Amino acid sequence: MLNKVQTVANTKYFIKKILPSIAWRSGVGTLEQLALPKLNLVRFKDYERIDKCQRIIIAVNSTFNGLTNKPKKPYKTILANICLNGLSETESAQKVGYSSSRHRELKKEALIEFATLFKANQEKEGIKPVIDLTCIQIKEKD
């Protein structure tokens, strides 16, 4: 069973603290570019560390573009607003037309979907070890 609270915390930490460094090392520079349909990367396959960062960025880009973005589940828009475009929670909630409390719930759902998709997109890119943002909760036997 997925531990949603810890998965949300892991994903927030990754996007806010780790991803900017990976973006810089990959040559992308700013996070705003990660929501674009296509990245313009100059590939450096000869440099293992840069190549790995670029493959992670490609996986992040695929993840953002794969997020649900429907009126009742505007996950891509919410994460792009907050994580990439620097809007506050209040500004993002106003932009998507939801109350602050509903926006917070949708953001949590979006972060969980991001974590799940990100793992699969890393595997497609051949990234090893995979950065697993999901957290499984083990039920204890009574």
Secondary structure in CASP SS format (residue, H / E / C, confidence):
PFRMAT SS
TARGET T0000
AUTHOR 0000-0000-0000
METHOD secondary structure of the structure
MODEL  1
M C 1.00
L E 1.00
N C 1.00
K H 1.00
V H 1.00
Q H 1.00
T H 1.00
V H 1.00
A H 1.00
N H 1.00
T H 1.00
K H 1.00
Y H 1.00
F H 1.00
I H 1.00
K H 1.00
K H 1.00
I H 1.00
L H 1.00
P H 1.00
S H 1.00
I H 1.00
A H 1.00
W H 1.00
R H 1.00
S H 1.00
G C 1.00
V C 1.00
G C 1.00
T C 1.00
L H 1.00
E H 1.00
Q H 1.00
L H 1.00
A H 1.00
L C 1.00
P C 1.00
K C 1.00
L C 1.00
N C 1.00
L C 1.00
V C 1.00
R C 1.00
F C 1.00
K C 1.00
D C 1.00
Y C 1.00
E H 1.00
R H 1.00
I H 1.00
D H 1.00
K H 1.00
C H 1.00
Q H 1.00
R H 1.00
I H 1.00
I H 1.00
I H 1.00
A H 1.00
V H 1.00
N H 1.00
S H 1.00
T H 1.00
F H 1.00
N H 1.00
G H 1.00
L C 1.00
T C 1.00
N C 1.00
K E 1.00
P C 1.00
K C 1.00
K E 1.00
P C 1.00
Y H 1.00
K H 1.00
T H 1.00
I H 1.00
L H 1.00
A H 1.00
N H 1.00
I H 1.00
C H 1.00
L H 1.00
N C 1.00
G C 1.00
L C 1.00
S C 1.00
E H 1.00
T H 1.00
E H 1.00
S H 1.00
A H 1.00
Q H 1.00
K H 1.00
V H 1.00
G C 1.00
Y C 1.00
S C 1.00
S H 1.00
S H 1.00
R H 1.00
H H 1.00
R H 1.00
E H 1.00
L H 1.00
K H 1.00
K H 1.00
E H 1.00
A H 1.00
L H 1.00
I H 1.00
E H 1.00
F H 1.00
A H 1.00
T H 1.00
L H 1.00
F H 1.00
K H 1.00
A H 1.00
N H 1.00
Q H 1.00
E H 1.00
K H 1.00
E H 1.00
G C 1.00
I C 1.00
K C 1.00
P C 1.00
V C 1.00
I C 1.00
D C 1.00
L C 1.00
T C 1.00
C C 1.00
I E 1.00
Q C 1.00
I C 1.00
K C 1.00
E C 1.00
K C 1.00
D C 1.00
END
